[in-house]
Every structure is written in C-alpha cells, then in structure tokens.
Amino acid sequence: FGACMFFSQGCWIGCPCNEENNFTLQENPCGYQEPELTARADLTFQRGAIPQNLTNNHPWRSPGTAIPLDACGLAGGSTKNNDPAGGFGNETIAGVQGFPGSKLNATIAPIWVAGQAVEVSWAIAANHGGGYQYRICPEATPTEDCFQKNVLDFVGDASWLQWLNGTRVEIPARRVAAGTGAWTKNPIPACSGVGGGYENQGCDEPQFAPPPGCDETCWGYQPCDACATTEIPAIIDLVRLPSTLPPGKYVVGWRWDAEQTAQVWSGCGDVEVVAAP
C-alpha cells in the first residue's frame, strides 16, 4: 500500500490538475473540451447507470493531456487532506501527505539493456477503468515534459494477467494510439454503474467483456468480503527500450489515466541502462 498511493487528484483533459477542486467530477475548470477517445471499444465506464457525459473530460478520454501535480504523483494525491478519496498520504512510504514521488530517494536499480524488450507490470487497488503507458527519463529530469517526449512502445498485441499464486494468462491487448503516444486500455472491467462496484454495488455485470481467463472473481472494483471479486491480477506488458538510449541511470514512469474519476495515477522506479553487447 505504501508504495502505491501516488497520484494527482482534480485532473481533467487539456488542463493542469487542480487540487482546489479535488471532488468535482464533471466540470472541467479549463472549460469543456471534446474528448479524443470516443470509440466504444476504447472506453471503460460507459455502461449501466452512468450519467450522460460524466466521463467526457476525465483523463482517459484524451489520455496524457491532463497535467499531473507531479510526474511521479503526490503521496495521497494532493497536498491537502485527501482521505475521502482514499489518499492517506501519511501512510505511504513517504510518510507525508502530498510528498512528490519525483523526490523520493533512489532505490537499487535493475539493469536494462538498450534496444531490448523488458517486462513491466502494475496492479489495481481500486478499479477506475481508463488506460496506461510507460515512459523513461534520465534520473536527473523525471518531469512530465521529459516523460511525454520519451514514451516507450509496447511490444506486440498481447498482455498477461498474473495472480499471486503465479498463474499467468495471455490476453489480447487493446493498444490505443493517442496524441500523446502509445497507450493500452485497462483490460479488467469494473462493475456496471457509476460506482464501478464500490461497496459491491452494481456488480451483476461488468462494464465491458472481461478478457479470457478473467471470471467474476477477477473483475470488479476491488476485492471485498461481500464481493465475488477475490483478486484482481497484475497486468503485465513488454515495452522496448530505444536502441539509441545512452547508458546511464534513468527513471521509468508508469501513468494510469482514470476514466471513472478525475485522477491520474503514477509510479516511478529506478533503472540502469547499459549498451547492448
């Protein structure tokens, strides 16, 4: 939990995230903008009792255009108390509400080889739909501007789901080419309805057809005692490092643009890149 709750609250397409509007769901403070993603196959929160146009200005509808509060997220999503959104920044590894993820101390870095495909993964604590991408920047400049200029390409048209017991299932990936680079749709549906299954409400059917191998114990909002959902598996992809990437120390950024909520979730990790032999 402590390493997970880094995100930006109050995010809308084409607009800097604004923590003064933490709990506004529908009104874009930068003015209404037409969403880039409109194809039903790309959307993740469009079924059940969803108010018309609720998600139109949420981050996933024009992925990458909401500007996060920090490229690696803030502990708890805001410098302000964000407990109603489950932020709890004081319980993260930073121990301080609103601490910027880009300022965390470096960790032991795995070795990656320029030009090679590498395995990356993420997992869901609360399912807000949307989609994700991976980026890379030199250790000294983990900024959103740098990350957006250095998006990593996904390899192939498959992702994998992996459960805690080690079971891994290959699934088709929905790659999405947006103006801000390569993205992949979150393949695990939440429950139908605006709450996505929060407190097990509206879980008679999923928002969209789940991938092969993901039954009612796999999809939903989050596992709970009263839910059919027992575990939401990790989502694994291959991404390729540029062959021209100079050797050195880097930060890999993961960005998840939510559709249900006005949030951008982020995670950063240290890697060392070496030249191919």
Backbone hydrogen bonds, N-H to C=O, Kabsch-Sander energy under -0.5 kcal/mol:
donor,donor_aa,acceptor,acceptor_aa,energy
4,C,1,F,-1.6
5,M,1,F,-1.2
6,F,4,C,-2.1
7,F,5,M,-0.6
7,F,74,L,-2.0
8,S,264,V,-2.7
9,Q,77,G,-2.2
10,G,262,A,-1.2
11,C,262,A,-2.3
13,I,57,N,-1.9
15,C,12,W,-1.2
17,C,67,I,-3.3
18,N,10,G,-3.1
21,N,18,N,-2.0
22,N,19,E,-0.8
24,T,21,N,-1.4
25,L,23,F,-0.6
28,N,26,Q,-0.7
31,G,28,N,-2.3
36,E,61,R,-0.7
37,L,61,R,-3.5
38,T,36,E,-0.6
42,D,39,A,-1.8
43,L,39,A,-0.7
43,L,40,R,-0.9
50,I,48,G,-1.4
54,L,51,P,-2.1
56,N,53,N,-1.0
58,H,55,T,-2.1
60,W,258,A,-2.3
61,R,58,H,-2.0
62,S,59,P,-1.3
65,T,62,S,-1.9
67,I,15,C,-2.0
73,G,70,D,-2.0
74,L,7,F,-2.1
75,A,99,F,-2.4
76,G,5,M,-3.3
77,G,74,L,-2.5
78,S,75,A,-0.6
85,A,82,N,-1.5
86,G,83,D,-2.4
87,G,82,N,-2.1
91,E,88,F,-2.0
92,T,89,G,-1.5
93,I,2,G,-2.6
95,G,89,G,-0.5
95,G,92,T,-0.5
98,G,75,A,-3.4
99,F,96,V,-1.8
101,G,73,G,-3.7
103,K,100,P,-1.8
104,L,101,G,-1.4
112,W,110,P,-0.5
112,W,272,E,-3.0
114,A,274,V,-2.7
115,G,242,P,-0.6
116,Q,113,V,-2.0
118,V,239,V,-3.1
120,V,237,D,-2.7
122,W,235,I,-1.7
127,N,221,Y,-2.5
128,H,126,A,-0.8
131,G,257,D,-1.7
132,Y,184,T,-2.3
133,Q,255,R,-1.8
135,R,253,G,-2.8
136,I,150,N,-1.9
137,C,251,V,-2.2
139,E,249,K,-2.3
141,T,138,P,-1.9
143,T,141,T,-2.2
147,F,143,T,-2.8
148,Q,144,E,-2.6
149,K,145,D,-0.9
149,K,146,C,-0.7
150,N,146,C,-0.5
150,N,147,F,-1.5
152,L,134,Y,-2.7
153,D,240,R,-0.6
155,V,238,L,-2.8
156,G,154,F,-0.6
159,S,171,I,-2.5
160,W,236,I,-2.1
161,L,169,V,-2.6
162,Q,234,A,-2.0
163,W,167,T,-2.4
166,G,163,W,-2.1
169,V,161,L,-2.6
171,I,159,S,-2.9
173,A,157,D,-2.3
175,R,173,A,-1.0
176,V,183,W,-3.1
178,A,176,V,-0.9
178,A,181,G,-2.0
181,G,178,A,-1.8
183,W,176,V,-2.0
184,T,132,Y,-2.1
185,K,174,R,-2.6
186,N,130,G,-2.8
191,C,196,G,-2.7
192,S,205,E,-2.5
193,G,47,R,-1.5
196,G,193,G,-1.3
198,Y,195,G,-1.1
200,N,197,G,-2.4
201,Q,198,Y,-1.1
207,Q,190,A,-2.6
214,C,211,P,-2.0
215,D,213,G,-0.7
218,C,215,D,-2.3
219,W,215,D,-1.7
220,G,189,P,-2.0
224,C,229,T,-1.1
227,C,224,C,-1.4
230,T,217,T,-1.9
231,E,217,T,-2.0
234,A,162,Q,-2.5
235,I,122,W,-3.1
236,I,160,W,-3.1
236,I,234,A,-0.5
237,D,120,V,-2.5
239,V,118,V,-2.4
240,R,153,D,-2.2
241,L,116,Q,-2.4
245,L,242,P,-1.3
248,G,273,V,-2.2
250,Y,271,V,-3.0
251,V,137,C,-3.1
252,V,269,G,-3.2
253,G,135,R,-2.4
254,W,267,G,-3.1
255,R,133,Q,-2.4
256,W,265,W,-2.9
257,D,131,G,-2.4
257,D,255,R,-0.5
258,A,256,W,-0.7
258,A,263,Q,-1.9
259,E,128,H,-2.1
260,Q,128,H,-2.3
263,Q,261,T,-1.6
264,V,8,S,-1.9
265,W,256,W,-2.9
266,S,6,F,-2.3
267,G,254,W,-1.9
269,G,252,V,-2.0
271,V,250,Y,-2.2
272,E,110,P,-2.7
273,V,248,G,-3.0
274,V,112,W,-2.6
